[in-house]
Amino acid sequence: MPAIPSWFQRLGEILEVLRSLEAPFLDRAAVEQLFGVRRRRAHQLMAAFGGYQAGKAFLVDRGSLIRALENLRAGAPFQWEARRSRRVAEALTAARREWAARRVQIPAAQSGEHRGWSGLPEGIQLQPGELRIAFASAEDLLKKLFDLSQAIAHDYEGFLRHAGGE
C-alpha cells in the first residue's frame, strides 16, 4: 500500500476551507497553503486533480477539486486510514491511562511479612456475602485491596471460610 499523504488526516478541514472560498480557481500557492505541501507536491496534486496551465499560472478549478476530494474521502483508502487513525488514537489513550496507573506506588508487605487474616489492615471487613473496605484515599484503597489479595493468595481456604464459600 502506498504511503498515506500527510494531508489525508485534514481532508475534512480542507474541504470546509474550499467550500468557504469564493474564488473559482486556486493557484499553486493556494494549494501549497491549503494542503500544507511544498511547490513540487502542489503541482503534482493540481495535475492529479485536473489542474491546467493558464498563461504563466497553473490553476485548478475549485469545484472540480471539491468533487475529487469528496470522492477520495468516500473511497476505501480514506475509510481504512480513518479507522486506523481512530484505533491508534484509542491505543494511545489507553496507554496514557495505563502509564498513569503504573505510576501509583502501593507500599506492600514483604513476602515474609504476611500476617494472615488477623493481620489485615483496619477497615477491611469480610463476612459471608459482604466485603466492606473503609479507606482514606485512592492509594489507601489500593493498598488494602492488595493486602486482601495477598491474604487470599496465602490462605485460600481461610478466604472461603470468611466469605462463606465453604
N, C-alpha and C positions, 0 to 999 in steps of 0.2 A: 504494500500500500504506500503511495507517495506521501511525502511529508505534508502535514496539515498547515496551511498558511497561517501566519501569525494573526491575521485579522479575522479569522474564522470565528473566534470567540466573541467578536464585537459585531457580528453581522447584523443583529437586530438594531443596534445603535447606528450603524452605518445606514441602514435602510431608513430609520427615522430622520436622520440628517438629510438624506437625499429627498425624502418626501417634503421636508420643510423648505427646501431651496426653491427659488422661483426661476433661476436660470435654466434654460432648456438644455444647455450643454455644459460639460465640465472639461477643463483643460488639464494638462499633466500636473501642474502644481496643485490643483484642487484634489486630484486623485491621490497624489502623494500625501497630502494632509489628511484626507478622509480615511484612507486605508492605513496610514502610518508606515508607508514604504518609501523607498528611495526612487530616484529618477528612472533607472532602468526597469525596475519592477513595476512602476506606474505605467510605463509604456507597454510592458507585457500584458498587464491587466486590461488596459484600454483596448489593445488589439484583440484580446480574448473576448471582450465584451462588446465588440462591434465598433471600436473606435475608427476614425478616419482622418486623413490629412485635409486640412482646410487652409490653404495658403502655407504659411510657416508654422501654423499651430496644428497640433494633433488633438482632436476632440472626441468625446464620447457623448452620445445622446443620453440625457438623464433618465428619460422614460425607459429606454432600452436597458440601461444599467439596472434600474429598479426591477424590471421584469426578470432579467438574468439572475440577479441576486436572490429574488424570491424563489425562482426555480431551483437555485442552488440550495437554499435553505430547506426546501421541501424534499430534496434528494436524500438518498440513503447515506452518502458520506457525511453530510452535515448532521443527520439524525444520529448516526453512530458516534460521531465526535461529541455531540451534546450529551448523550448518555454516558460516554466515557468521562467527560468532564465532570458530570454530576457524581459519578462513582468516585472519582479522585477527590472531589471536594468532601464527600461524605467520609471517605477513608481518612482524610486529613483531620476532619473534625473529631472523629473517633480517636485518632492517635493523640490529638491535643488533650482530650478528656482523660485518656489512659495515662498520658505523661503527667498530668496534674495529680491523678490518683496515686501514681507511683512515688511522687514526691512526699506523700504523707508518711511520717515516721511514727511507727507504733512501737513503743517500748514493750518488749516481750520478755517473759521469764526465760532464763536459760533452761536447756533441756533437763538438767539435773534438779532444777528448782521447782518442778511441778508439785503442787501441794494437794492435788486431788479435789474432790467435790467440796470438802470442808474448807479448802483454801481459796475458793473462788472469791473474787473481789466483792466487796459490799455493793449491793444494788442489783445483783443478779438473783432472781427468784425463779426456779424451775420446779413446777409441780405438774402432775398429770393434766394434760390438755392446756397448759398455760405457761408462757415464758414472759417474765417482766424484767426489764432492764432499765434502771434509773441511771442517767448519765448527765454530765455537766457540759460536755462539748462533743463535737463530731469525733475528735481524736479519742476522747474518753470512751465513747460508744464503740469505736473500732477496737480499742484495747480490750474492752470487756467481751466483745464478740470473739476476739482472738483467744482470750483466756478460756472462754466457754468451749470453743472448738478444740483447744488443747486438752481440756478435761475430758471431752468426748473421745478424742483420739487415744488418750491414755487409759480410759476406763469406760468402754462402750457399754458393758453390762450395767455399770452404775448409772450411766445415762438412761438406759432403758428403764431401770427401776425408778429414777426420778421423774422421767417423762411419762411413765405409765404404759410403756410398751410391753412390759412383761407381767 
